[in-house]
Amino acid sequence: MRRRGSRATRAEGGRGQSELARWAIADLRLAAWFLWITPLLAALSSSRDALRSRVVADAASPESAASRKLRTAVFNSDFTALLRRRAASFCPLRLICDLMLATREFLDRLGL
């Protein structure tokens, strides 16, 4: 068998080849990762679309509408009861606020 080149030339060629091999391996890893992740992204996208359509369908169902109506009615009745309980304290509060604002406006008009 005949040998080609000297030992130094082979070492330089080996370094060049290993560097080229590293670039090729990194490139192949990137391509493999991209090919592996693409079906995952497609599946996630399909899952998101399916979830969105399910939520829309659930929101349009009669059971969901009845539940929303009940929660709204309870909230409205609770809020109305709260306002009725606080009506007695709102009157003096509003009177005080009106007096403060009117007094400030009156003082501003006088320039004091």
C-alpha positions in Angstrom: 0.0 0.0 0.0 1.2 3.5 -0.8 0.8 6.3 1.6 -0.2 9.8 0.5 1.2 12.9 2.0 3.2 13.4 5.1 2.0 13.0 8.7 1.5 16.8 9.1 -0.6 17.0 5.9 -2.8 14.1 7.2 -3.2 15.9 10.6 -4.3 19.1 8.9 -6.6 17.2 6.7 -8.0 15.4 9.7 -8.7 18.6 11.5 -10.4 20.1 8.4 -12.4 17.0 8.0 -13.5 16.8 11.6 -14.5 20.5 11.5 -16.5 19.8 8.3 -18.0 16.7 10.0 -19.0 18.9 13.0 -20.7 21.4 10.8 -22.5 18.6 8.9 -23.6 16.9 12.2 -24.9 20.2 13.5 -26.7 20.8 10.2 -28.2 17.3 10.3 -29.2 17.7 13.9 -31.0 21.0 13.0 -32.8 19.3 10.1 -33.8 16.3 12.2 -35.0 18.6 15.0 -37.0 20.7 12.5 -38.6 17.6 10.9 -39.4 16.2 14.4 -40.9 19.5 15.7 -43.0 20.2 12.6 -45.6 17.5 13.3 -45.7 18.6 16.9 -46.5 22.2 15.8 -49.1 21.0 13.4 -50.7 18.9 16.2 -50.7 21.8 18.6 -52.3 24.0 16.0 -55.0 21.5 15.3 -55.6 21.0 19.0 -55.9 24.8 19.5 -58.4 25.0 16.6 -60.4 22.0 18.0 -60.4 23.6 21.5 -61.6 26.9 20.1 -64.5 25.4 18.2 -65.4 23.3 21.2 -65.5 26.4 23.4 -67.7 28.3 20.9 -70.0 25.3 20.6 -70.2 25.0 24.4 -70.9 28.7 24.8 -73.8 28.5 22.3 -75.4 25.6 24.1 -78.7 26.1 26.0 -77.1 24.8 29.2 -74.4 27.4 29.1 -76.9 30.2 28.3 -79.0 29.1 31.3 -76.0 29.0 33.6 -75.0 32.5 32.4 -78.5 33.8 32.9 -78.7 32.4 36.4 -75.3 33.9 37.4 -76.3 37.2 36.0 -79.6 37.2 37.8 -77.9 36.3 41.1 -75.3 39.1 40.5 -78.0 41.6 39.7 -80.1 40.7 42.8 -77.0 40.8 45.0 -75.9 44.1 43.6 -79.4 45.6 44.0 -79.6 44.4 47.6 -76.2 46.0 48.3 -77.3 49.3 46.8 -80.5 49.3 48.8 -78.6 48.6 52.0 -76.2 51.4 51.3 -78.8 53.9 50.1 -79.1 55.5 53.5 -75.3 56.1 53.7 -75.1 57.3 50.1 -77.4 60.3 50.7 -75.2 62.0 53.4 -72.1 61.1 51.4 -73.4 62.7 48.3 -74.5 65.8 50.3 -71.0 66.1 51.8 -69.4 65.8 48.3 -71.8 68.3 46.8 -71.0 70.8 49.6 -67.2 70.3 49.2 -67.4 70.7 45.4 -69.8 73.6 45.6 -67.7 75.3 48.2 -64.5 74.9 46.2 -66.2 76.2 43.1 -67.6 79.2 45.0 -64.2 80.0 46.5 -62.6 79.7 43.1 -65.1 82.2 41.7 -64.4 84.6 44.4 -60.7 84.2 43.8 -59.9 83.1 47.4 
